[in-house]
Amino acid sequence: VMTIPEDQVFHKKRNPLERMPQSLRDALMLHVLAVVIVVKWYQPEDITYLSMMVHPDNEKVWNKKFKNWIEKELQGWRKSLRKPDGHDDKVRLLDRFRQLYPLAIQFYTTEDNPPTFEQIEKYINDVICDRKVYLVNTDAEAQTNIQWDNYKMHILVGAEMLNRGFTVEKLATTYMPRYSVSATNADQGTLTLFLSLMYCIFSRLDVTDQTFLLTIFISVHPNKT
């Protein structure tokens, strides 16, 4: 469990973030690594893509803001990775992926024989290029007709449709920052859980309420029966 710094927890009044928080940037990187490891490296027949859900707020305007941040960040990563080896931007980006890699494989055992970062590094750019980011609000701009098999990585940003049972297929990563002022959970902060799921081995969940957290926690390791 990792606690997101309080200054990175979004709230439209108390903390209307002006730029993308590092916690979301890291969540994106960990999702990229999950896709790289599962879809590109292990290549199970029934898993050709993985999805991420980002649920920042119940108001559409803020969901659009998060979507724009994510799109811009991914575009920036593509530009950095196209630069020559040794370029500062490329080196810094890959160094951060390398720093996060131990978290991405922490649920693997020696029997799973997880790859080294050097073995999967070449797939990072492929996954970043093979992705789609969606806004799944309830208004006319919502993108809900998703062709899941068209991309290796899906990122869905929204609130109400996700609350009302919109199905996110092969969900591997969830980012749900919540700002709490309740006396019962104010000290909980926003928590980050890394879950081991049947289809993706790795999952990330960011929430504030630990009681709610425990009701949805599942840990089913693949290839373990």
KAQUIHU-V167308 format. One line per field, one symbol per residue. ss: DSSP state (~ for helix, > for strand, _ for the rest). phi: phi as a letter, one per 30 degrees, with the letter a starting at -180 (. if undefined). burial: # if it has 9 or more other ideal C-beta (glycine too) atoms within 8 Angstrom, else .. A space follows every 50 residues. Layout:
# KAQUIHU-V167308
ss->???
phi->???
burial->???
This chain:
# KAQUIHU-V167308
ss->_>>>_~~~__>___>______~~~~~~~~~~~~~~~~~~~~~_______> >>>>_____~~~~~~~~~~~~~~~~~~~~~~______~~~~~~~~~~~~~ ~~~~____________~~~~~~~~~~~~~_>>>>>____________~~~ __>>>>>__~~~~_______>>>>>__________~~~_>>>>>>_____ __>>>>>__~~~~~~~_________
phi->.bcdeedcddadcdadecbddddddddddddedddedddccdhddcbcab bbccbdadcdddddddddededdddddeddddddejdeddddddddeddd eeddcdcdcdddhddddddceddddedddcbbcbccdccdddcccccedd bdbcbcclbddddcjedcdhdcbbbbdbcccdddbdddiccccccccecb ibbbbcbccdddeddcdbbbddibb
burial->...#...###....#....##.###################.....#.## ######...#.######.######..#####.....#.######.###.# #..##...........#..##.######..#######....#...#.#.. ############...#.#.###########....#..##########.## #########...#.......#....
